[in-house]
């Protein structure tokens, strides 16, 4: 077992599909060392075999990965090995929920969800109308929007190796331009100078690169030539000619054509209600879901009868149906609510100006957005329209009654208690890999690498000990606790050396909330208090939370008006998905964006 694909295949064969996805991802060089930490050795060896485990651990590929990681961050693997969750002896949060579920509750939910479905469609139309206009004559913009989401070419080359390659290119460029300058000074024949220029060109114009990186490297050569050469005109003219020729060639390439066609098809679908293919395939209407459930379960429930009640009211029919049908209805209904929740966050990101959350993707890429909207600069009129939609959408989502008891197997109670707990995660590469899936956020890990988006950052979160992960759980009637929330936090430093726990956001799954706005408000307070206690016990100088509007915390926290005015940063870092940091590749640091955080607590000076 010598290659990543062989290892991924072994995990896939045993049913560990999400682990196989990360082993095939661009961040596999982070995830493989996580799996091979000694604390997970027994589990991994059980899956692939003890001999195969040792073969990988002693192989050249694994040792090279560790070497490259340690070069940028000495002792990284050893610190990851030593990191253990910090236990806190605090009582859970217990909320008394007055449950008034009835036929009228179901009807109210249906009316609100129908309006939400309409708002969802209006939002998509508004966004993609502008996207269509901006890309109609700008194929390069269209390509940059969709290439990172569509182009899943897993080459096995890690980001660390790519960074090293780019550094080597820069160093080689420095040496070659200096030689070129020296040659020009001593009146070297033009034919020789041209050959020297072509030597640098070979470093750039090779057939496996994309046009964007070629263009960036060509501009880097031109800039360096202007700085070094007495007469850079010849070099600049040469590269501009080559760049134009390469652009034409790339414009006609099969790969670029495939990505552009896929982008055009997406935009056409979103602008044509008759062929709409958004994730929200059906409206959230009770009648629609009842029909769906009946058809889907026809064979399975051949001996059961739907709607034995003489009533023709679809709501009464649903409540009189079998438990299996009601469970199927609720499963689809809540899945669509999760999609709406993600859509609202994506729209709020547009309203916030389109933050760069994924530094490894294009700035206009759909991967920058929680709902995969193109991350372009939208017109003021579009923003105004979207703001009105988002305001109404937010209100309806908060007012939507809880109908989870529509599938309750026992008689409903007027009052019940719901208990929530929060704890630091061990970053278990088996149990904790679904933190994004469980909390309904965009760093989910799918079963197939082709569907992987921002979930590739999970590998980095698990390996770097400066990343702390906290799970929020809901007790589940004596069964296994249901993880339904997540906080991603980072150990950062201020310019003066203070240690700050900087929390990206509080992510809560819509399915885990029972009790609506009141429960959310209490959960936010509970989570923030837990983070404050953790920071104090772990000797931090302060703890801060992301202040972006689409963070659950900032909309319910009494502390949100206390901004962090100075930056916090992580040195010797790697690019990762974040709403609070920007990536600076030259310095290899993550630094907080202005006004991206508010204080939960800060040590008195």
C-alpha positions in Angstrom: 0.0 0.0 0.0 2.1 2.9 -1.3 -0.3 5.5 -2.7 -3.1 7.7 -1.3 -5.6 6.1 -3.7 -4.8 2.6 -2.4 -5.3 3.9 1.2 -8.5 5.7 0.2 -9.8 2.5 -1.5 -9.2 0.5 1.6 -11.2 2.9 3.7 -14.0 3.0 1.0 -14.2 -0.8 0.9 -14.8 -0.9 4.7 -17.6 1.7 4.5 -15.6 4.7 5.7 -16.6 6.8 2.7 -16.0 10.3 4.2 -12.5 9.3 5.3 -11.9 8.1 1.7 -13.1 11.5 0.4 -10.6 13.5 2.5 -7.8 11.0 1.5 -8.6 11.9 -2.1 -8.9 15.6 -1.5 -6.4 18.4 -2.1 -5.8 18.5 1.7 -4.9 14.8 2.0 -1.4 15.8 3.1 -3.1 17.1 6.3 -5.6 14.3 6.8 -3.2 11.3 6.4 -1.0 12.4 9.3 -4.1 12.9 11.4 -5.2 9.3 10.7 -1.6 8.1 11.5 -1.4 9.8 14.9 -0.7 7.0 17.4 -3.9 7.7 19.4 -5.9 6.5 16.3 -3.5 3.7 15.4 -5.7 0.8 16.7 -8.7 1.9 14.7 -6.8 2.6 11.5 -4.9 -0.7 11.7 -8.2 -2.5 12.2 -9.5 -1.1 9.0 -6.5 -1.6 6.7 -4.5 -4.2 8.6 -1.5 -3.9 10.9 1.1 -4.7 8.3 -0.3 -2.2 5.8 -0.4 0.4 8.6 3.3 0.1 9.3 4.0 0.0 5.6 2.4 3.4 5.1 4.0 4.8 8.3 7.5 3.8 7.1 6.9 4.7 3.4 8.5 7.6 1.5 5.2 9.3 0.7 4.2 9.6 4.4 7.7 10.7 5.5 7.8 13.4 2.8 4.4 14.7 4.0 5.7 15.0 7.6 8.9 16.6 6.4 7.1 19.3 4.4 4.7 20.0 7.2 7.4 20.2 9.8 9.4 22.6 7.6 6.6 25.2 7.8 5.5 24.4 11.4 8.1 22.5 13.5 6.6 20.0 16.0 3.2 20.3 14.4 2.5 16.5 14.4 3.9 16.1 18.0 1.6 18.9 19.3 -1.4 17.4 17.5 -0.6 14.1 19.1 -0.5 15.7 22.6 -3.7 17.8 22.2 -6.5 16.5 24.3 -10.0 18.0 25.0 -10.3 20.1 28.1 -13.1 18.7 30.3 -15.3 21.2 32.1 -17.6 20.4 35.0 -20.5 22.5 34.1 -24.2 21.7 34.1 -26.0 21.3 30.8 -28.6 23.7 29.5 -32.1 22.5 30.1 -35.0 24.4 28.5 -38.6 23.9 29.2 -40.5 24.0 25.9 -44.2 24.6 25.9 -45.4 22.4 23.1 -48.7 23.4 21.6 -48.5 21.3 18.5 -51.9 20.8 16.9 -53.6 20.8 13.5 -53.4 24.6 13.5 -49.7 24.4 14.1 -49.3 22.3 11.0 -51.4 24.7 8.9 -49.4 27.7 10.1 -46.1 25.9 9.3 -47.5 25.1 5.8 -48.5 28.7 5.1 -45.1 30.1 6.3 -43.1 27.5 4.4 -45.0 28.2 1.2 -44.1 31.9 1.5 -40.5 30.9 2.2 -40.4 28.8 -0.9 -41.6 31.8 -3.0 -38.9 34.0 -1.4 -36.3 31.3 -2.2 -37.3 31.4 -5.8 -37.3 35.2 -5.9 -33.8 35.3 -4.4 -32.4 32.9 -7.0 -34.0 34.9 -9.8 -32.5 38.1 -8.5 -29.0 36.7 -8.1 -28.8 34.8 -11.4 -30.4 37.6 -13.5 -27.4 39.7 -12.6 -25.0 36.9 -13.0 -26.4 36.2 -16.5 -26.0 39.9 -17.5 -22.4 40.0 -16.2 -21.2 36.8 -17.8 -23.1 37.1 -21.1 -20.0 38.7 -22.8 -17.4 37.8 -20.2 -16.5 34.1 -20.4 -13.4 34.6 -18.3 -15.5 35.8 -15.4 -17.9 32.9 -15.9 -15.0 30.4 -15.9 -13.5 31.9 -12.7 -16.9 31.7 -10.9 -17.4 28.0 -11.5 -14.0 26.4 -12.0 -13.2 25.7 -8.4 -16.6 24.0 -7.7 -16.7 22.0 -11.0 -13.0 21.3 -11.6 -12.2 18.4 -9.2 -8.9 17.3 -10.6 -7.2 15.4 -7.8 -3.6 15.4 -8.8 -2.1 14.1 -5.6 -0.1 17.3 -5.4 -0.6 18.9 -2.0 -1.0 22.6 -1.3 2.2 22.5 0.7 4.1 21.1 -2.3 2.4 23.7 -4.5 3.5 26.4 -2.2 7.1 25.1 -2.2 7.0 24.9 -6.1 5.8 28.5 -6.2 8.6 29.6 -3.9 11.2 27.7 -6.0 9.7 29.5 -9.1 10.2 32.9 -7.4 13.8 32.1 -6.5 14.6 30.8 -10.0 13.0 33.9 -11.5 15.2 36.1 -9.3 18.3 34.2 -10.5 17.4 34.2 -14.2 16.4 37.9 -14.4 19.6 38.9 -12.7 21.6 36.8 -15.3 19.5 38.4 -18.0 20.3 41.8 -16.7 24.0 41.0 -16.6 23.9 39.7 -20.2 22.2 42.9 -21.4 24.8 45.1 -19.7 27.7 43.4 -21.6 25.9 43.7 -24.9 25.2 40.0 -25.3 23.9 39.3 -28.8 20.1 39.5 -29.1 19.7 35.9 -30.2 21.3 34.8 -26.9 19.1 37.2 -24.9 16.0 35.8 -26.6 17.1 32.3 -25.7 17.5 33.3 -22.0 14.0 34.9 -22.1 12.6 31.6 -23.5 14.2 29.7 -20.6 12.1 31.6 -18.2 9.1 31.1 -20.4 9.4 27.3 -20.1 8.8 27.7 -16.4 5.4 29.3 -17.1 3.8 28.3 -20.3 3.5 24.5 -19.8 0.4 22.7 -20.9 -1.0 21.5 -17.5 -1.5 24.9 -15.9 -4.7 27.0 -15.9 -4.7 30.4 -17.5 -5.1 32.2 -14.3 -1.8 30.9 -12.8 0.0 31.4 -16.1 -1.2 35.0 -16.3 -0.1 35.6 -12.7 3.4 34.2 -13.3 3.8 36.1 -16.5 2.9 39.4 -14.8 5.4 38.5 -12.1 8.1 38.1 -14.7 7.1 41.4 -16.3 7.2 43.2 -12.9 10.5 41.7 -12.0 12.0 42.6 -15.4 11.0 46.2 -14.9 12.7 46.2 -11.5 15.9 44.6 -12.6 16.5 45.3 -16.3 17.7 48.5 -17.7 15.5 47.9 -20.8 12.6 45.6 -20.0 10.6 46.4 -23.1 11.8 43.3 -25.0 10.9 41.0 -22.2 7.5 42.6 -21.7 6.7 42.5 -25.4 7.7 38.9 -25.6 5.6 37.8 -22.6 2.5 39.8 -23.7 2.7 38.1 -27.1 3.0 34.7 -25.5 0.3 35.4 -23.0 -2.1 36.4 -25.7 -1.4 33.3 -27.7 -1.7 31.1 -24.6 -5.0 32.8 -23.7 -6.4 32.0 -27.1 -5.2 28.4 -26.8 -6.7 28.1 -23.2 -9.9 29.7 -24.4 -10.3 26.8 -26.8 -9.3 24.0 -24.4 -11.7 21.2 -23.6 -11.5 21.7 -19.9 -12.3 25.4 -20.0 -15.1 24.7 -22.4 -16.6 22.1 -20.1 -16.5 24.4 -17.1 -18.0 27.3 -19.0 -20.8 25.1 -20.4 -21.6 23.8 -16.9 -21.7 27.4 -15.6 -23.9 28.5 -18.4 -26.3 25.6 -17.8 -26.5 26.5 -14.1 -27.3 30.2 -14.9 -29.9 29.2 -17.6 -31.6 26.8 -15.1 -31.8 29.4 -12.4 -33.2 32.0 -14.7 -35.9 29.6 -16.2 -38.6 28.7 -13.7 -39.8 25.8 -15.9 -36.4 24.1 -15.8 -35.5 25.1 -12.3 -32.9 22.8 -10.8 -32.1 24.3 -7.4 -31.5 22.1 -4.4 -35.0 23.0 -3.2 -36.7 20.8 -5.7 -40.2 21.0 -4.2 -42.0 23.7 -2.3 -42.3 23.1 1.4 -46.1 22.6 1.2 -47.7 19.9 3.3 -49.8 18.7 0.4 -46.8 18.3 -1.9 -44.9 16.3 0.7 -47.8 14.1 1.5 -48.1 13.1 -2.2 -44.3 12.6 -2.3 -44.4 10.3 0.8 -47.3 8.3 -0.5 -45.6 7.6 -3.9 -42.2 6.9 -2.5 -43.5 4.4 0.1 -46.1 2.7 -2.0 -44.3 -0.6 -2.3 -42.9 -0.6 1.2 -46.3 0.1 2.7 -48.4 -2.0 0.4 -50.5 -3.3 3.4 -50.9 0.1 5.0 -53.5 2.6 3.9 -53.0 6.3 3.8 -55.8 8.5 4.8 -58.2 6.0 6.4 -59.9 9.1 7.9 -62.9 10.1 5.8 -61.6 13.7 5.8 -60.2 15.1 2.6 -58.2 17.8 4.5 -54.5 17.0 3.7 -53.4 18.0 7.1 -55.8 15.7 8.8 -54.8 13.0 6.4 -51.2 13.4 7.3 -51.8 13.2 11.0 -53.9 10.1 10.5 -51.2 8.4 8.4 -48.8 5.7 9.6 -45.7 6.6 11.7 -43.4 5.7 8.8 -45.1 8.1 6.4 -45.1 10.9 8.9 -41.4 10.3 9.6 -40.7 10.4 5.8 -42.7 13.6 5.5 -40.8 15.2 8.4 -37.4 14.1 7.1 -38.0 15.8 3.7 -39.5 18.9 5.3 -36.6 19.4 7.6 -34.0 18.8 4.9 -35.6 21.6 2.8 -35.6 23.9 5.9 -31.8 23.2 6.2 -31.4 24.2 2.6 -33.4 27.4 3.2 -31.2 28.2 6.2 -28.1 27.8 4.1 -29.6 29.9 1.4 -30.3 32.7 3.8 -26.7 32.7 5.0 -25.4 32.8 1.4 -27.6 35.8 0.7 -26.4 37.5 3.9 -22.8 37.0 2.7 -23.7 38.8 -0.5 -25.2 41.7 1.6 -21.9 41.7 3.6 -19.9 42.4 0.4 -18.8 38.8 -0.4 -16.1 38.0 2.1 -13.2 35.8 0.8 -13.8 32.8 3.0 -11.7 30.3 0.9 -8.3 31.6 0.1 -7.5 28.7 -2.2 -10.3 29.5 -4.6 -10.9 32.4 -6.9 -12.2 35.6 -5.3 -15.4 35.3 -7.4 -15.7 31.6 -6.9 -19.0 30.0 -5.8 -17.0 28.3 -3.1 -16.7 31.6 -1.3 -20.4 31.5 -0.6 -22.3 29.3 1.8 -25.0 28.6 -0.8 -22.6 28.7 -3.7 -23.8 31.9 -5.2 -21.2 33.6 -7.4 -19.1 35.9 -5.2 -19.2 39.0 -7.5 -19.9 42.6 -6.8 -23.7 42.9 -7.2 -25.4 46.1 -8.2 -26.9 48.4 -5.6 -30.4 47.7 -6.9 -29.8 44.0 -6.6 -28.5 44.4 -3.0 -31.6 46.4 -2.1 -33.9 43.8 -3.4 -32.0 40.9 -1.7 -32.0 42.8 1.6 -35.8 43.0 1.5 -36.0 39.3 0.7 -33.5 38.3 3.5 -35.3 40.4 6.1 -38.6 38.7 5.4 -37.0 35.3 5.1 -35.3 35.7 8.5 -38.6 36.7 10.2 -40.5 33.8 8.7 -37.7 31.3 9.7 -37.9 32.6 13.3 -41.7 32.5 13.4 -41.9 29.0 11.8 -43.4 26.7 14.5 -41.8 23.4 15.5 -43.7 20.5 13.9 -41.3 17.7 14.9 -44.0 16.1 16.9 -46.0 15.5 13.8 -44.0 12.3 13.6 -44.0 11.6 17.4 -44.6 7.9 18.2 -46.2 8.7 21.6 -49.0 10.9 22.8 -48.0 14.6 22.8 -47.3 16.3 26.1 -48.1 19.9 26.8 -44.7 20.5 28.5 -41.3 18.9 27.9 -37.7 19.5 28.6 -34.9 19.7 26.1 -31.3 19.4 27.3 -28.2 20.7 25.4 -24.5 20.2 26.2 -21.3 21.6 24.8 -17.8 20.1 24.9 -14.5 20.3 23.2 -14.0 17.7 20.6 -11.1 15.2 20.4 -10.8 15.7 16.6 -11.5 12.1 16.2 -11.0 11.4 12.4 -13.9 8.9 12.6 -16.5 10.3 14.9 -15.9 14.0 14.4 -15.5 14.1 10.6 -19.2 14.9 10.3 -19.1 18.1 12.4 -20.1 20.2 9.3 -22.8 17.7 8.2 -24.3 17.6 11.7 -24.4 21.4 12.2 -25.7 22.3 8.8 -22.7 24.4 7.8 -20.7 24.4 4.5 -17.6 22.5 5.7 -19.5 19.2 5.3 -17.7 16.1 4.0 -19.6 14.2 1.4 -19.3 10.5 0.4 -17.8 11.3 -3.0 -14.8 13.6 -3.6 -16.5 15.1 -6.6 -19.0 16.7 -4.3 -16.4 18.1 -1.8 -16.4 21.8 -1.5 -15.1 23.7 1.6 -15.1 20.5 3.7 -11.5 20.0 2.7 -10.6 22.5 5.5 -11.6 19.8 8.0 -8.2 18.1 7.4 -6.4 21.3 8.5 -8.7 21.9 11.5 -8.0 18.3 12.8 -4.2 18.6 12.4 -3.3 22.0 13.7 -3.4 22.1 17.5 -4.2 25.9 17.4 -7.6 25.0 16.1 -10.1 24.1 18.8 -13.5 22.5 17.9 -16.5 22.5 20.1 -19.6 20.4 19.6 -23.1 21.2 20.8 -25.3 18.2 21.5 -29.0 17.6 22.2 -30.1 14.8 24.5 -32.1 12.3 22.5 -34.5 10.5 24.8 -31.9 8.2 26.3 -30.3 7.4 22.9 -27.0 8.7 21.6 -26.7 12.4 21.9 -27.4 14.3 18.7 -24.7 16.7 17.6 -26.4 19.7 16.2 -24.0 22.6 16.6 -20.4 23.6 16.2 -17.9 26.3 17.1 -14.6 26.5 15.3 -12.1 28.5 17.4 -8.4 29.5 16.8 -5.6 30.1 19.2 -4.3 33.5 18.0 -2.0 36.3 19.1 -2.3 40.1 19.1 0.6 42.2 17.8 1.6 42.7 21.5 1.6 38.9 22.2 -1.7 38.4 24.0 -3.3 35.0 23.5 -6.8 35.2 22.2 -9.3 32.5 21.4 -10.9 33.7 18.2 -14.2 31.9 17.4 -15.3 31.9 13.7 -19.0 31.4 14.4 -21.7 29.4 16.2 -23.3 27.0 13.8 -26.6 25.5 14.8 -28.6 23.0 12.7 -32.2 24.0 12.2 -33.2 20.4 13.0 -31.8 20.6 16.5 -33.7 23.6 17.7 -36.9 22.9 19.6 -38.6 26.0 20.9 -37.8 28.6 18.2 -36.2 31.9 19.0 -36.3 31.5 22.7 -34.3 28.3 22.5 -31.8 29.9 20.1 -31.2 32.9 22.4 -30.6 30.6 25.4 -28.3 28.4 23.4 -26.2 31.4 22.3 -25.8 32.6 25.8 -25.0 29.1 27.0 -22.4 28.6 24.3 -20.7 32.0 24.8 -20.5 31.4 28.6 -18.9 28.0 27.9 -16.3 29.6 25.7 -15.6 32.3 28.3 -15.1 29.6 31.0 -12.9 27.5 28.7 -10.7 30.5 27.8 -10.3 31.5 31.4 -9.4 28.0 32.5 -6.9 27.6 29.6 -5.2 30.8 30.4 -6.2 32.9 27.4 -6.1 36.7 27.6 -9.5 37.0 25.9 -12.1 35.3 23.7 -13.9 36.8 20.7 -16.6 35.8 18.3 -17.2 36.4 14.6 -19.3 39.5 14.0 -20.5 38.7 10.5 -24.3 39.1 10.2 -24.9 35.5 9.2 -23.4 34.1 12.4 -26.1 32.8 14.7 -24.3 34.3 17.8 -24.2 37.9 16.6 -27.9 38.0 16.1 -28.7 37.0 19.7 -25.7 38.0 21.8 -25.9 40.8 24.4 -22.1 41.2 23.8 -22.2 42.0 20.1 -21.6 45.8 20.6 -18.1 45.3 22.0 -15.9 45.1 18.9 -12.3 43.9 18.7 -10.4 46.9 17.4 -6.9 45.4 16.9 -6.1 42.4 14.7 -5.4 38.9 15.9 -3.3 36.5 13.8 -1.9 33.0 13.3 1.7 32.8 12.1 3.2 29.9 10.1 -0.3 29.1 9.0 -2.0 27.4 6.0 -4.9 28.7 3.9 -8.2 27.6 5.2 -11.9 28.3 5.1 -12.8 31.1 7.5 -15.3 34.0 7.9 -13.0 36.1 10.2 -9.5 35.7 8.6 -7.8 36.8 5.5 -4.8 34.8 4.1 -1.5 36.5 3.4 0.6 34.0 1.4 3.8 36.0 1.5 4.0 36.1 5.3 2.1 32.8 5.6 -0.2 34.3 8.2 -3.9 34.4 8.8 -5.0 37.9 10.1 -8.4 38.9 11.2 -10.4 41.2 9.0 -11.3 44.7 10.3 -14.4 44.6 12.5 -14.7 40.8 12.1 -14.9 40.0 15.8 -16.6 41.1 19.0 -15.4 40.5 22.6 -17.0 37.8 24.7 -14.5 38.4 27.5 -11.1 40.1 27.9 -8.8 40.0 30.8 -8.6 43.2 32.7 -5.3 45.1 32.2 
